Amino acid sequence: MRPRDEPRRIEAVRLVGFGPPPPLSLQDLAARVSRRVAVACRFEPFSDAEELPLIPGRDQVCADRLLARLEGEPIEPGAVRVGLVGVDIAIPIFTFVFGRARSGGHAAIVSTARLDPRFYGLPGNAALMARRTVDEILHELGHIAGLQHCVLPDCLMHFAGTVEQVDVRGSEFCPRCAAHLPGTRPAAG
């Protein structure tokens, strides 16, 4: 058996929604991710999972507990599952997170809540929200493949603690990070 921290070769991506559906089509997101990675990406029906695990004393879903739930579900060898939630997620030591994954794992969580301009009182923008969501999915896939946060500010693996930083860092992996994710393709301009 492969150690948990060992990089994972990603051969397929499965998107699945949890809880209240995000205001994006999983089918559209799967198509967008497919255009960026050279592996099959498809969506699965929304999970009828039990109540989402809240962080005590906060009105946010615990990203680690939701990730553990996804990691406990069987999946075919080489595939990874990305759970999408339309609610705010966090971990106890951070006010919020956009996503969560473990190096070498087979699952990730991405929240669309803070990627939606409406979260900040701005008009909705489906194209911007979809781009941000795909970028966060790819960022988390990078972690699954064994990548850490990159020091280059315009690399998709650079840490982004705000939605403005998500937008500024861009949608591309730097050459060093891209080399660890064979088959990644540049974002369509």
C-alpha positions as CSV (number, residue, x, y, z in Angstrom):
1,M,0.0,0.0,0.0
2,R,1.2,3.5,-0.9
3,P,2.1,5.8,2.1
4,R,-0.5,8.7,2.5
5,D,2.1,11.5,1.8
6,E,3.4,9.9,-1.4
7,P,2.4,11.8,-4.5
8,R,-0.6,10.3,-6.3
9,R,-0.8,9.8,-10.1
10,I,-4.2,11.2,-11.0
11,E,-5.9,9.2,-13.8
12,A,-9.5,10.4,-13.4
13,V,-11.4,13.1,-11.6
14,R,-14.9,12.7,-10.2
15,L,-16.9,15.8,-9.1
16,V,-19.7,15.3,-6.6
17,G,-21.8,17.9,-4.8
18,F,-22.5,17.8,-1.1
19,G,-25.2,19.6,0.8
20,P,-27.0,22.6,-0.8
21,P,-26.0,22.6,-4.5
22,P,-23.5,25.3,-5.5
23,P,-25.0,27.7,-8.1
24,L,-22.9,26.1,-10.8
25,S,-23.5,23.1,-13.0
26,L,-21.3,20.1,-12.1
27,Q,-21.6,19.0,-15.7
28,D,-20.2,22.4,-16.9
29,L,-17.4,22.3,-14.2
30,A,-16.4,18.8,-15.2
31,A,-16.1,19.9,-18.9
32,R,-14.1,23.0,-17.8
33,V,-11.7,20.8,-15.7
34,S,-11.4,18.3,-18.6
35,R,-10.1,21.1,-20.8
36,R,-7.3,21.8,-18.3
37,V,-6.1,18.3,-17.4
38,A,-5.5,15.3,-19.7
39,V,-7.6,12.9,-17.6
40,A,-11.2,12.0,-17.7
41,C,-13.4,14.2,-15.6
42,R,-17.0,13.6,-14.9
43,F,-19.7,14.6,-12.5
44,E,-21.5,12.3,-10.1
45,P,-25.0,12.8,-8.8
46,F,-25.3,14.9,-5.6
47,S,-24.5,13.0,-2.5
48,D,-27.4,12.3,-0.2
49,A,-25.0,12.5,2.7
50,E,-26.2,13.1,6.2
51,E,-26.1,16.6,7.7
52,L,-22.9,18.5,6.9
53,P,-20.5,18.6,9.9
54,L,-20.4,22.1,11.5
55,I,-17.5,23.5,13.4
56,P,-18.7,24.0,17.0
57,G,-19.6,27.6,17.7
58,R,-19.3,28.6,14.1
59,D,-21.8,28.7,11.2
60,Q,-19.3,26.9,8.9
61,V,-18.9,23.3,7.7
62,C,-15.7,21.6,9.0
63,A,-13.6,21.0,5.9
64,D,-11.5,18.2,7.5
65,R,-14.6,16.2,8.6
66,L,-16.2,16.5,5.2
67,L,-12.9,15.5,3.5
68,A,-12.6,12.5,5.8
69,R,-16.1,11.5,4.8
70,L,-15.1,11.6,1.1
71,E,-11.9,9.8,1.8
72,G,-13.9,7.0,3.4
73,E,-15.9,6.4,0.2
74,P,-14.5,3.8,-2.2
75,I,-13.2,4.9,-5.6
76,E,-11.5,3.2,-8.5
77,P,-7.7,3.1,-8.5
78,G,-6.1,6.2,-10.0
79,A,-9.3,8.3,-9.6
80,V,-9.8,11.2,-7.2
81,R,-13.1,12.6,-6.0
82,V,-13.6,16.4,-5.5
83,G,-16.5,17.3,-3.4
84,L,-18.1,20.7,-4.1
85,V,-20.2,22.5,-1.5
86,G,-22.1,25.7,-1.9
87,V,-21.6,26.6,1.8
88,D,-18.7,28.2,3.7
89,I,-16.1,25.8,4.9
90,A,-13.3,26.2,7.4
91,I,-10.9,24.4,9.7
92,P,-10.6,25.3,13.4
93,I,-7.3,27.2,12.9
94,F,-8.5,29.2,9.9
95,T,-11.4,31.6,9.5
96,F,-12.2,29.9,6.2
97,V,-10.7,27.9,3.4
98,F,-11.5,27.7,-0.2
99,G,-10.6,24.0,-0.4
100,R,-8.8,21.2,1.4
101,A,-6.9,18.1,0.2
102,R,-4.2,15.8,1.6
103,S,-1.0,15.1,-0.2
104,G,-1.3,11.7,-1.8
105,G,-4.9,11.4,-0.9
106,H,-7.8,10.5,-3.2
107,A,-10.3,13.3,-2.3
108,A,-10.6,17.0,-2.0
109,I,-13.2,19.5,-1.0
110,V,-13.9,22.9,-2.6
111,S,-16.4,25.5,-1.4
112,T,-17.9,27.8,-4.0
113,A,-19.3,30.1,-1.2
114,R,-16.5,32.7,-1.1
115,L,-15.7,32.3,-4.8
116,D,-19.1,33.8,-5.6
117,P,-19.0,37.6,-6.0
118,R,-22.5,37.7,-4.3
119,F,-20.8,36.6,-1.0
120,Y,-19.2,40.0,-0.9
121,G,-22.3,41.9,-1.9
122,L,-21.4,42.2,-5.5
123,P,-23.5,41.3,-8.5
124,G,-23.4,37.7,-9.5
125,N,-20.9,36.7,-12.3
126,A,-21.2,33.0,-13.3
127,A,-18.2,33.1,-15.6
128,L,-15.9,34.5,-12.8
129,M,-17.2,32.1,-10.3
130,A,-16.7,29.1,-12.6
131,R,-13.1,30.2,-13.4
132,R,-12.4,30.6,-9.7
133,T,-13.9,27.2,-8.9
134,V,-11.9,25.4,-11.6
135,D,-8.8,27.1,-10.4
136,E,-9.4,25.9,-6.8
137,I,-10.2,22.4,-8.1
138,L,-6.9,22.3,-9.9
139,H,-5.1,23.8,-6.9
140,E,-6.4,21.0,-4.7
141,L,-5.5,18.4,-7.4
142,G,-2.0,19.8,-7.2
143,H,-1.9,19.0,-3.5
144,I,-3.2,15.5,-4.1
145,A,-0.4,15.0,-6.6
146,G,2.1,16.0,-3.9
147,L,2.7,19.7,-4.6
148,Q,3.1,22.1,-1.8
149,H,2.3,25.9,-2.0
150,C,4.6,27.5,-4.6
151,V,6.6,30.7,-3.8
152,L,5.9,32.2,-7.2
153,P,3.0,34.6,-6.8
154,D,1.5,33.9,-10.3
155,C,1.5,30.1,-10.0
156,L,-1.8,28.3,-9.4
157,M,-0.1,26.5,-6.4
158,H,0.6,29.8,-4.7
159,F,-1.3,30.2,-1.4
160,A,-4.4,32.4,-1.7
161,G,-5.9,33.6,1.6
162,T,-8.4,36.0,0.0
163,V,-10.5,35.9,-3.2
164,E,-8.5,38.8,-4.5
165,Q,-5.4,36.7,-4.2
166,V,-7.2,33.9,-6.0
167,D,-7.8,36.3,-8.9
168,V,-4.2,37.8,-8.8
169,R,-2.3,34.5,-8.8
170,G,-3.8,33.5,-12.1
171,S,-4.9,30.2,-13.6
172,E,-1.7,28.7,-14.7
173,F,0.8,26.4,-13.0
174,C,4.4,27.5,-13.1
175,P,6.7,25.2,-15.2
176,R,8.1,23.5,-12.1
177,C,4.6,22.7,-10.7
178,A,3.3,21.8,-14.1
179,A,6.1,19.2,-14.5
180,H,4.6,17.4,-11.5
181,L,1.2,17.3,-13.0
182,P,1.6,15.8,-16.4
183,G,-1.1,16.6,-18.9
184,T,-2.1,20.0,-17.4
185,R,-3.1,22.5,-20.1
186,P,-3.0,26.3,-20.0
187,A,-6.2,28.1,-19.2
188,A,-8.2,29.2,-22.2
189,G,-7.8,32.9,-22.6
